[in-house]
């Protein structure tokens, strides 16, 4: 379909072209579903950073009891940083991005080497034949497996989502 009708609208345009009934309504719904998917995907980055900060606090302060609103406030604080930089410090944006790229290039090999050298290892038979559950607090093995899969698949969702959103 991408070659037949290349368009930036992708799903909602094709929905209009291919819907058997009510193409206007269905393409409108498809457009709004896409907008909500963009919003949800965009919200995941500050949420992950906020929960990582909260995890470090939990790790270092055992008496801290996390509340849901703590994560929300940390999310807003995380979002405030790029907003402030984009509004008041635009000249810093390029050097900050370059520094971020340099840090990625330097720290990725350092972290990989550290983990490869110092991380505890399990036997291949344990890795591929044993299923460990109950550590997350969930008793259902299906839920535990799905939660474990989420962390592995999540980095791929951005690429897959944006490729599907802009097939044109």
Long-range contacts (C-beta under 8 A, 24 or more apart in sequence): 1-167, 2-167, 2-168, 5-168, 6-168, 7-168, 8-166, 8-168, 9-168, 10-164, 10-165, 10-166, 10-167, 10-168, 11-164, 11-165, 11-167, 34-165, 37-161, 37-165, 38-165, 41-157, 41-158, 41-161, 44-154, 46-75, 46-78, 46-79, 47-71, 47-75, 49-74, 49-75, 49-78, 50-74, 50-75, 50-77, 50-78, 53-78
